[in-house]
Amino acid sequence: MARYLRFAATALLLALAVPAKAEDEIRVGITGNSLGFSSWFLAEDGGIFKRNGLSAKFVFLSADAVPAALVTGGIQGTPLTESVMHAQFAGYAVRDVALLEAKPVYQLLARSGIGSIKDLKGKTIIASPPKSLPTLILKYVIEQDGLDPDKDVKILGIGAIAARQTLLLSGQGDAIIESTTSALQLREKLPEVHVLTSEAVMPSLLADGVGTSVDLIERNPDLVMRMVRALAQANAETRAHPDWAAKLLEERMKMPGAGRQLADVLIAAFPEHLTPTKALYAAEAAFMSHTGGETVTAEKVEAAWNTRFSKAIDAEMAKAKR
């Protein structure tokens, strides 16, 4: 009997020693801790990826390096929908598969003495790479006020957020376009800068979402589905419990006291559904045509998306509400 008990105890210890099945790790390409990427941060920090059998590792890349990293498998996902769309237009085997934000969460900041967009004429503006969303928004905002972004201002396109902030802090720029989080941090470091254009007047667009490679869609559609589902759940949880999101955002962004402000800006940017509407495809096409120098149709924009996953999750979420 004693020998049996010893054997049983040993067997139990061995069983307990076997590690639980690890989550599938997804590497996510981002340019920094931007508020626009918060659905991904909340899914990871709030345990939502884990509930879906995933864990996220965030990889810091410049926006123009993201498409190649998706194709080669260096990353499996990215929130940079604009970069993915432009890469698809250029022939990269990448697709956007879900929309997480339908309004860009960016601010255009300027130094004292610059009171309007027209005052930017002849000035240097710090932005991200040419085909990335912040730079395209910057060009759009400038053109709306009658300036030519290619002639009337000098735009410095820098990939890394930290490098952009350093340029402004060192006096090498007169204005900068950044996400809400980065803008708030810059205003603390450099009190003389002020908001020239706020999130409230940003256009409705296919802002941030879920981009991945065609290879991953074909090879591991279950992983893509779980990734999209987790992000949809993160958005739903944020809407239902903004204080939950505020706490996590404060920790992730290292911005004590600003969490609820960030959560409110984020919620205002959420789309009704993960699947873009025809109106949003058309708005994006008009935006690209206005900022890119060549006509882009709504059909071309829509063709850059694979919505099989977003449609399935939208249906799941609608059923759960009934």
Secondary structure as the mmCIF struct_conf table of DSSP 4:
data_model
#
loop_
_struct_conf.conf_type_id
_struct_conf.id
_struct_conf.beg_label_comp_id
_struct_conf.beg_label_asym_id
_struct_conf.beg_label_seq_id
_struct_conf.end_label_comp_id
_struct_conf.end_label_asym_id
_struct_conf.end_label_seq_id
HELX_RH_AL_P HELX_RH_AL_P1 ALA A 2 ALA A 17
BEND BEND1 VAL A 18 VAL A 18
HELX_LH_PP_P HELX_LH_PP_P1 PRO A 19 GLU A 23
STRN STRN1 ASP A 24 ILE A 30
BEND BEND2 THR A 31 ASN A 33
HELX_RH_3T_P HELX_RH_3T_P1 LEU A 35 PHE A 37
HELX_RH_AL_P HELX_RH_AL_P2 SER A 38 ASP A 45
TURN_TY1_P TURN_TY1_P1 GLY A 46 GLY A 47
HELX_RH_AL_P HELX_RH_AL_P3 ILE A 48 ARG A 51
TURN_TY1_P TURN_TY1_P2 ASN A 52 GLY A 53
STRN STRN2 LEU A 54 PHE A 60
HELX_RH_3T_P HELX_RH_3T_P2 ALA A 63 ALA A 65
HELX_RH_AL_P HELX_RH_AL_P4 VAL A 66 THR A 72
TURN_TY1_P TURN_TY1_P3 GLY A 73 GLY A 73
BEND BEND3 GLY A 74 GLY A 74
BEND BEND4 GLN A 76 GLN A 76
STRN STRN3 GLY A 77 GLY A 77
STRN STRN4 THR A 78 LEU A 80
HELX_RH_AL_P HELX_RH_AL_P5 THR A 81 PHE A 89
TURN_TY1_P TURN_TY1_P4 ALA A 90 GLY A 91
BEND BEND5 ALA A 93 ALA A 93
STRN STRN5 VAL A 94 GLU A 101
BEND BEND6 ALA A 102 LYS A 103
STRN STRN6 TYR A 106 ALA A 110
TURN_TY1_P TURN_TY1_P5 SER A 112 GLY A 113
BEND BEND7 SER A 116 SER A 116
HELX_RH_3T_P HELX_RH_3T_P3 ILE A 117 LEU A 120
TURN_TY1_P TURN_TY1_P6 LYS A 121 GLY A 122
STRN STRN7 THR A 124 ALA A 127
BEND BEND8 SER A 128 SER A 128
TURN_TY1_P TURN_TY1_P7 PRO A 130 LYS A 131
BEND BEND9 SER A 132 SER A 132
HELX_RH_AL_P HELX_RH_AL_P6 LEU A 133 GLN A 144
TURN_TY1_P TURN_TY1_P8 ASP A 145 GLY A 146
TURN_TY1_P TURN_TY1_P9 PRO A 149 ASP A 152
BEND BEND10 VAL A 153 VAL A 153
STRN STRN8 LYS A 154 GLY A 157
BEND BEND11 GLY A 159 GLY A 159
HELX_RH_AL_P HELX_RH_AL_P7 ILE A 161 LEU A 169
TURN_TY1_P TURN_TY1_P10 SER A 170 GLY A 171
BEND BEND12 ASP A 174 ASP A 174
STRN STRN9 ALA A 175 SER A 179
HELX_RH_AL_P HELX_RH_AL_P8 THR A 180 LYS A 189
TURN_TY1_P TURN_TY1_P11 PRO A 191 GLU A 192
STRN STRN10 HIS A 194 THR A 197
HELX_RH_3T_P HELX_RH_3T_P4 GLU A 199 VAL A 201
BEND BEND13 MET A 202 MET A 202
HELX_LH_PP_P HELX_LH_PP_P2 PRO A 203 SER A 204
STRN STRN11 ASP A 208 SER A 213
HELX_RH_AL_P HELX_RH_AL_P9 VAL A 214 ARG A 219
HELX_RH_AL_P HELX_RH_AL_P10 PRO A 221 ALA A 240
HELX_RH_AL_P HELX_RH_AL_P11 PRO A 242 MET A 253
TURN_TY1_P TURN_TY1_P12 LYS A 254 LYS A 254
TURN_TY1_P TURN_TY1_P13 PRO A 256 GLY A 257
HELX_RH_AL_P HELX_RH_AL_P12 GLY A 259 ALA A 269
BEND BEND14 GLU A 272 THR A 275
HELX_LH_PP_P HELX_LH_PP_P3 PRO A 276 THR A 277
HELX_RH_AL_P HELX_RH_AL_P13 LYS A 278 GLY A 292
BEND BEND15 GLY A 293 GLU A 294
HELX_RH_AL_P HELX_RH_AL_P14 ALA A 298 ALA A 303
TURN_TY1_P TURN_TY1_P14 ALA A 304 ALA A 304
STRN STRN12 TRP A 305 TRP A 305
HELX_RH_AL_P HELX_RH_AL_P15 ARG A 308 LYS A 321
#
